[in-house]
Amino acid sequence: QVQLVESGGGLVQAGGSLRLTCVASGSIFSSDVMAWYRQAPGKQRELVARISGADSTNYPDSVKGRFTISRDIAKSTVYLQMNSLKPEDTAVYYCNGIRAGWRTSVWGQGTQVTVSS
């Protein structure tokens, strides 16, 4: 089974930027659905970006225009570029992936993003 490892989190001031990276232990395919989720203390995990077949992307309104998901198939890597960060973006960010035929999706271990005001 493919494993996912996130990196790139950290502490940033409001208005700043971070790029999160998710590296898969095996190959990823353009047909895989890859996503980033986040979970803030006391809140449910929520989707922040998804990329699917033909690199179709979608975002919730809370991050639209600020976050961009992309992937490099050759590097088995998915990225989340986060700009104009706000304190409410503070959370643990998780990479997630699923492929046709898998029973469940795969999660990474998460990376902490903290945005100070």
N, CA and C atoms as an extended XYZ file, in Angstrom:
351
Properties=species:S:1:pos:R:3:atomname:S:1:resname:S:1:resid:I:1 pbc="F F F"
N         0.847       -1.194        0.000 N   GLN     1
C         0.000        0.000        0.000 CA  GLN     1
C         0.883        1.245        0.000 C   GLN     1
N         0.451        2.229       -0.739 N   VAL     2
C         1.185        3.480       -0.803 CA  VAL     2
C         1.109        4.189        0.539 C   VAL     2
N         2.222        4.770        0.960 N   GLN     3
C         2.247        5.600        2.158 CA  GLN     3
C         2.494        7.038        1.747 C   GLN     3
N         1.930        7.970        2.526 N   LEU     4
C         2.041        9.392        2.224 CA  LEU     4
C         2.758       10.093        3.375 C   LEU     4
N         3.691       10.961        3.036 N   VAL     5
C         4.446       11.693        4.047 CA  VAL     5
C         4.401       13.179        3.711 C   VAL     5
N         3.848       13.948        4.654 N   GLU     6
C         3.744       15.392        4.454 CA  GLU     6
C         4.934       16.118        5.070 C   GLU     6
N         5.212       17.284        4.541 N   SER     7
C         6.221       18.174        5.113 CA  SER     7
C         5.897       19.596        4.675 C   SER     7
N         6.609       20.556        5.271 N   GLY     8
C         6.454       21.934        4.854 CA  GLY     8
C         5.666       22.810        5.798 C   GLY     8
N         5.090       22.209        6.837 N   GLY     9
C         4.357       23.015        7.789 CA  GLY     9
C         5.295       23.879        8.622 C   GLY     9
N         4.701       24.774        9.397 N   GLY    10
C         5.503       25.630       10.248 CA  GLY    10
C         4.712       26.806       10.760 C   GLY    10
N         5.428       27.774       11.284 N   LEU    11
C         4.836       28.986       11.829 CA  LEU    11
C         5.049       30.124       10.844 C   LEU    11
N         3.974       30.829       10.524 N   VAL    12
C         4.051       31.928        9.576 CA  VAL    12
C         3.125       33.049       10.045 C   VAL    12
N         3.474       34.265        9.699 N   GLN    13
C         2.618       35.399       10.052 CA  GLN    13
C         1.438       35.496        9.088 C   GLN    13
N         0.383       36.083        9.566 N   ALA    14
C        -0.783       36.307        8.710 CA  ALA    14
C        -0.360       37.073        7.461 C   ALA    14
N        -0.899       36.633        6.327 N   GLY    15
C        -0.526       37.227        5.056 CA  GLY    15
C         0.613       36.518        4.359 C   GLY    15
N         1.273       35.634        5.067 N   GLY    16
C         2.397       34.903        4.514 CA  GLY    16
C         1.980       33.693        3.701 C   GLY    16
N         2.976       32.946        3.266 N   SER    17
C         2.749       31.786        2.410 CA  SER    17
C         3.524       30.578        2.919 C   SER    17
N         3.008       29.415        2.617 N   LEU    18
C         3.687       28.150        2.867 CA  LEU    18
C         3.364       27.204        1.718 C   LEU    18
N         4.283       26.287        1.447 N   ARG    19
C         3.988       25.229        0.495 CA  ARG    19
C         4.162       23.887        1.190 C   ARG    19
N         3.084       23.151        1.232 N   LEU    20
C         3.118       21.802        1.803 CA  LEU    20
C         3.421       20.796        0.700 C   LEU    20
N         4.140       19.759        1.090 N   THR    21
C         4.523       18.707        0.157 CA  THR    21
C         4.082       17.357        0.696 C   THR    21
N         3.567       16.536       -0.165 N   CYS    22
C         3.148       15.172        0.188 CA  CYS    22
C         3.827       14.220       -0.789 C   CYS    22
N         4.702       13.386       -0.263 N   VAL    23
C         5.425       12.437       -1.099 CA  VAL    23
C         4.867       11.039       -0.876 C   VAL    23
N         4.544       10.374       -1.970 N   ALA    24
C         4.036        9.004       -1.905 CA  ALA    24
C         5.192        8.018       -2.007 C   ALA    24
N         5.056        6.889       -1.264 N   SER    25
C         6.121        5.888       -1.259 CA  SER    25
C         6.185        5.113       -2.559 C   SER    25
N         5.062        5.119       -3.293 N   GLY    26
C         5.039        4.455       -4.587 CA  GLY    26
C         4.551        5.424       -5.647 C   GLY    26
N         4.295        4.903       -6.810 N   SER    27
C         3.840        5.761       -7.903 CA  SER    27
C         2.431        6.279       -7.641 C   SER    27
N         2.190        7.482       -8.119 N   ILE    28
C         0.833        7.988       -8.171 CA  ILE    28
C         0.468        8.181       -9.639 C   ILE    28
N        -0.811        8.131       -9.928 N   PHE    29
C        -1.281        8.197      -11.293 CA  PHE    29
C        -2.202        9.390      -11.470 C   PHE    29
N        -2.306        9.831      -12.680 N   SER    30
C        -3.139       11.001      -12.943 CA  SER    30
C        -4.608       10.740      -12.659 C   SER    30
N        -4.983        9.481      -12.584 N   SER    31
C        -6.380        9.152      -12.284 CA  SER    31
C        -6.650        9.079      -10.782 C   SER    31
N        -5.589        9.083       -9.971 N   ASP    32
C        -5.778        9.061       -8.516 CA  ASP    32
C        -6.428       10.363       -8.065 C   ASP    32
N        -7.239       10.261       -7.043 N   VAL    33
C        -7.800       11.447       -6.417 CA  VAL    33
C        -6.934       11.757       -5.196 C   VAL    33
N        -6.277       12.896       -5.228 N   MET    34
C        -5.431       13.312       -4.124 CA  MET    34
C        -6.032       14.561       -3.494 C   MET    34
N        -5.874       14.684       -2.200 N   ALA    35
C        -6.517       15.807       -1.521 CA  ALA    35
C        -5.711       16.226       -0.292 C   ALA    35
N        -5.987       17.420        0.135 N   TRP    36
C        -5.475       17.939        1.406 CA  TRP    36
C        -6.685       18.243        2.289 C   TRP    36
N        -6.569       17.812        3.525 N   TYR    37
C        -7.565       18.112        4.542 CA  TYR    37
C        -6.863       18.833        5.687 C   TYR    37
N        -7.650       19.440        6.546 N   ARG    38
C        -7.072       20.037        7.755 CA  ARG    38
C        -8.014       19.815        8.929 C   ARG    38
N        -7.410       19.824       10.100 N   GLN    39
C        -8.191       19.684       11.325 CA  GLN    39
C        -7.630       20.617       12.379 C   GLN    39
N        -8.478       21.539       12.810 N   ALA    40
C        -8.113       22.465       13.878 CA  ALA    40
C        -8.579       21.876       15.207 C   ALA    40
N        -7.966       22.286       16.318 N   PRO    41
C        -8.365       21.754       17.630 CA  PRO    41
C        -9.857       21.935       17.876 C   PRO    41
N       -10.527       20.862       18.270 N   GLY    42
C       -11.930       20.914       18.583 CA  GLY    42
C       -12.853       20.962       17.384 C   GLY    42
N       -12.296       20.838       16.193 N   LYS    43
C       -13.120       20.896       14.977 CA  LYS    43
C       -12.985       19.612       14.176 C   LYS    43
N       -13.939       19.405       13.280 N   GLN    44
C       -13.885       18.239       12.410 CA  GLN    44
C       -12.865       18.448       11.297 C   GLN    44
N       -12.370       17.351       10.791 N   ARG    45
C       -11.457       17.417        9.659 CA  ARG    45
C       -12.247       17.895        8.439 C   ARG    45
N       -11.656       18.819        7.684 N   GLU    46
C       -12.346       19.373        6.537 CA  GLU    46
C       -11.445       19.362        5.304 C   GLU    46
N       -12.095       19.229        4.147 N   LEU    47
C       -11.382       19.253        2.875 CA  LEU    47
C       -10.951       20.680        2.561 C   LEU    47
N        -9.708       20.828        2.097 N   VAL    48
C        -9.269       22.153        1.653 CA  VAL    48
C        -8.882       22.175        0.177 C   VAL    48
N        -8.595       21.042       -0.410 N   ALA    49
C        -8.263       21.022       -1.834 CA  ALA    49
C        -8.281       19.588       -2.340 C   ALA    49
N        -8.724       19.399       -3.569 N   ARG    50
C        -8.763       18.068       -4.180 CA  ARG    50
C        -8.349       18.184       -5.636 C   ARG    50
N        -7.589       17.193       -6.075 N   ILE    51
C        -7.222       17.122       -7.496 CA  ILE    51
C        -7.552       15.725       -7.979 C   ILE    51
N        -8.231       15.652       -9.115 N   SER    52
C        -8.664       14.357       -9.619 CA  SER    52
C        -8.263       14.205      -11.078 C   SER    52
N        -8.964       13.328      -11.793 N   GLY    53
C        -8.602       13.054      -13.172 CA  GLY    53
C        -8.518       14.304      -14.026 C   GLY    53
N        -7.574       14.308      -14.970 N   ALA    54
C        -7.336       15.459      -15.850 CA  ALA    54
C        -6.973       16.699      -15.048 C   ALA    54
N        -6.458       16.453      -13.814 N   ASP    55
C        -6.036       17.542      -12.930 CA  ASP    55
C        -7.172       18.530      -12.653 C   ASP    55
N        -8.355       18.020      -12.595 N   SER    56
C        -9.488       18.837      -12.171 CA  SER    56
C        -9.357       19.123      -10.682 C   SER    56
N        -9.552       20.376      -10.280 N   THR    57
C        -9.373       20.749       -8.879 CA  THR    57
C       -10.656       21.354       -8.314 C   THR    57
N       -10.803       21.221       -7.015 N   ASN    58
C       -11.880       21.942       -6.359 CA  ASN    58
C       -11.476       22.330       -4.946 C   ASN    58
N       -12.058       23.412       -4.491 N   TYR    59
C       -11.725       24.023       -3.210 CA  TYR    59
C       -12.993       24.534       -2.529 C   TYR    59
N       -13.013       24.524       -1.213 N   PRO    60
C       -14.127       25.181       -0.525 CA  PRO    60
C       -13.950       26.689       -0.608 C   PRO    60
N       -15.024       27.404       -0.376 N   ASP    61
C       -14.968       28.869       -0.475 CA  ASP    61
C       -13.952       29.482        0.485 C   ASP    61
N       -13.734       28.821        1.611 N   SER    62
C       -12.846       29.379        2.631 CA  SER    62
C       -11.402       29.535        2.154 C   SER    62
N       -10.987       28.760        1.154 N   VAL    63
C        -9.599       28.837        0.686 CA  VAL    63
C        -9.497       29.164       -0.795 C   VAL    63
N       -10.620       29.208       -1.484 N   LYS    64
C       -10.596       29.455       -2.930 CA  LYS    64
C        -9.906       30.785       -3.234 C   LYS    64
N        -9.006       30.735       -4.197 N   GLY    65
C        -8.254       31.929       -4.563 CA  GLY    65
C        -6.990       32.129       -3.759 C   GLY    65
N        -6.841       31.375       -2.669 N   ARG    66
C        -5.638       31.492       -1.832 CA  ARG    66
C        -4.790       30.224       -1.873 C   ARG    66
N        -5.434       29.067       -1.968 N   PHE    67
C        -4.738       27.778       -1.962 CA  PHE    67
C        -4.766       27.182       -3.357 C   PHE    67
N        -3.684       26.491       -3.706 N   THR    68
C        -3.601       25.801       -4.987 CA  THR    68
C        -2.997       24.417       -4.793 C   THR    68
N        -3.707       23.408       -5.255 N   ILE    69
C        -3.203       22.042       -5.210 CA  ILE    69
C        -2.631       21.688       -6.578 C   ILE    69
N        -1.539       20.964       -6.568 N   SER    70
C        -0.936       20.513       -7.821 CA  SER    70
C        -0.205       19.206       -7.555 C   SER    70
N         0.205       18.531       -8.620 N   ARG    71
C         0.943       17.292       -8.427 CA  ARG    71
C         1.968       17.120       -9.539 C   ARG    71
N         3.015       16.403       -9.172 N   ASP    72
C         4.074       16.047      -10.099 CA  ASP    72
C         4.126       14.522      -10.118 C   ASP    72
N         3.547       13.932      -11.154 N   ILE    73
C         3.461       12.480      -11.232 CA  ILE    73
C         4.855       11.846      -11.224 C   ILE    73
N         5.782       12.459      -11.921 N   ALA    74
C         7.128       11.894      -12.024 CA  ALA    74
C         7.809       11.813      -10.658 C   ALA    74
N         7.452       12.730       -9.763 N   LYS    75
C         8.048       12.764       -8.428 CA  LYS    75
C         7.137       12.139       -7.377 C   LYS    75
N         6.002       11.610       -7.779 N   SER    76
C         5.034       11.024       -6.837 CA  SER    76
C         4.730       12.001       -5.705 C   SER    76
N         4.529       13.242       -6.053 N   THR    77
C         4.387       14.309       -5.069 CA  THR    77
C         3.174       15.164       -5.370 C   THR    77
N         2.513       15.561       -4.295 N   VAL    78
C         1.389       16.481       -4.362 CA  VAL    78
C         1.747       17.703       -3.518 C   VAL    78
N         1.388       18.859       -3.991 N   TYR    79
C         1.719       20.101       -3.309 CA  TYR    79
C         0.448       20.855       -2.921 C   TYR    79
N         0.571       21.657       -1.885 N   LEU    80
C        -0.470       22.613       -1.545 CA  LEU    80
C         0.214       23.954       -1.309 C   LEU    80
N         0.026       24.863       -2.255 N   GLN    81
C         0.544       26.211       -2.104 CA  GLN    81
C        -0.501       27.049       -1.389 C   GLN    81
N        -0.102       27.626       -0.271 N   MET    82
C        -1.037       28.404        0.544 CA  MET    82
C        -0.534       29.840        0.624 C   MET    82
N        -1.326       30.746        0.107 N   ASN    83
C        -0.985       32.169        0.131 CA  ASN    83
C        -1.993       32.941        0.970 C   ASN    83
N        -1.630       34.164        1.316 N   SER    84
C        -2.515       35.040        2.097 CA  SER    84
C        -3.087       34.304        3.300 C   SER    84
N        -2.214       33.655        4.032 N   LEU    85
C        -2.663       32.840        5.161 CA  LEU    85
C        -3.286       33.677        6.257 C   LEU    85
N        -4.279       33.082        6.904 N   LYS    86
C        -5.020       33.732        7.972 CA  LYS    86
C        -4.878       32.908        9.253 C   LYS    86
N        -5.065       33.543       10.414 N   PRO    87
C        -4.996       32.760       11.658 CA  PRO    87
C        -5.967       31.579       11.668 C   PRO    87
N        -7.096       31.725       11.018 N   GLU    88
C        -8.065       30.624       10.983 CA  GLU    88
C        -7.628       29.461       10.107 C   GLU    88
N        -6.525       29.607        9.401 N   ASP    89
C        -5.967       28.484        8.638 CA  ASP    89
C        -5.107       27.580        9.522 C   ASP    89
N        -4.907       27.980       10.764 N   THR    90
C        -4.114       27.171       11.690 CA  THR    90
C        -4.776       25.819       11.908 C   THR    90
N        -4.017       24.760       11.665 N   ALA    91
C        -4.549       23.397       11.778 CA  ALA    91
C        -3.437       22.407       11.468 C   ALA    91
N        -3.735       21.146       11.698 N   VAL    92
C        -2.886       20.079       11.176 CA  VAL    92
C        -3.406       19.739        9.783 C   VAL    92
N        -2.511       19.725        8.823 N   TYR    93
C        -2.879       19.463        7.430 CA  TYR    93
C        -2.473       18.043        7.058 C   TYR    93
N        -3.414       17.338        6.449 N   TYR    94
C        -3.218       15.932        6.089 CA  TYR    94
C        -3.350       15.740        4.581 C   TYR    94
N        -2.483       14.914        4.063 N   CYS    95
C        -2.573       14.493        2.672 CA  CYS    95
C        -3.401       13.203        2.614 C   CYS    95
N        -4.177       13.077        1.565 N   ASN    96
C        -5.058       11.905        1.407 CA  ASN    96
C        -5.061       11.477       -0.048 C   ASN    96
N        -5.128       10.172       -0.257 N   GLY    97
C        -5.179        9.694       -1.634 CA  GLY    97
C        -6.008        8.440       -1.770 C   GLY    97
N        -6.660        8.300       -2.899 N   ILE    98
C        -7.423        7.089       -3.170 CA  ILE    98
C        -7.356        6.770       -4.651 C   ILE    98
N        -7.351        5.481       -4.936 N   ARG    99
C        -7.237        5.004       -6.309 CA  ARG    99
C        -8.384        4.045       -6.570 C   ARG    99
N        -8.839        4.014       -7.792 N   ALA   100
C        -9.894        3.077       -8.181 CA  ALA   100
C        -9.480        1.666       -7.780 C   ALA   100
N       -10.364        0.987       -7.087 N   GLY   101
C       -10.083       -0.378       -6.642 CA  GLY   101
C        -9.655       -0.463       -5.186 C   GLY   101
N        -9.249        0.652       -4.610 N   TRP   102
C        -8.902        0.641       -3.192 CA  TRP   102
C       -10.187        0.671       -2.366 C   TRP   102
N       -10.183       -0.040       -1.252 N   ARG   103
C       -11.355       -0.028       -0.373 CA  ARG   103
C       -11.408        1.248        0.451 C   ARG   103
N       -10.252        1.697        0.879 N   THR   104
C       -10.196        2.916        1.691 CA  THR   104
C        -9.103        3.829        1.157 C   THR   104
N        -9.181        5.067        1.547 N   SER   105
C        -8.143        6.004        1.147 CA  SER   105
C        -6.965        5.893        2.100 C   SER   105
N        -5.868        6.515        1.724 N   VAL   106
C        -4.642        6.507        2.518 CA  VAL   106
C        -4.404        7.911        3.051 C   VAL   106
N        -3.987        7.975        4.321 N   TRP   107
C        -3.713        9.261        4.965 CA  TRP   107
C        -2.247        9.375        5.328 C   TRP   107
N        -1.743       10.603        5.281 N   GLY   108
C        -0.430       10.873        5.833 CA  GLY   108
C        -0.547       11.142        7.324 C   GLY   108
N         0.589       11.452        7.941 N   GLN   109
C         0.600       11.627        9.394 CA  GLN   109
C         0.264       13.055        9.814 C   GLN   109
N         0.272       13.973        8.866 N   GLY   110
C        -0.093       15.350        9.135 CA  GLY   110
C         1.102       16.253        9.372 C   GLY   110
N         0.902       17.529        9.088 N   THR   111
C         1.933       18.537        9.338 CA  THR   111
C         1.244       19.784        9.889 C   THR   111
N         1.823       20.340       10.943 N   GLN   112
C         1.205       21.467       11.644 CA  GLN   112
C         1.475       22.769       10.912 C   GLN   112
N         0.415       23.532       10.717 N   VAL   113
C         0.523       24.890       10.179 CA  VAL   113
C        -0.050       25.840       11.217 C   VAL   113
N         0.749       26.817       11.617 N   THR   114
C         0.308       27.809       12.592 CA  THR   114
C         0.487       29.194       11.993 C   THR   114
N        -0.600       29.949       11.970 N   VAL   115
C        -0.574       31.297       11.414 CA  VAL   115
C        -0.806       32.282       12.554 C   VAL   115
N         0.161       33.134       12.796 N   SER   116
C         0.049       34.115       13.880 CA  SER   116
C        -0.519       35.427       13.350 C   SER   116
N        -1.240       36.096       14.224 N   SER   117
C        -1.878       37.359       13.809 CA  SER   117
C        -0.972       38.543       14.067 C   SER   117
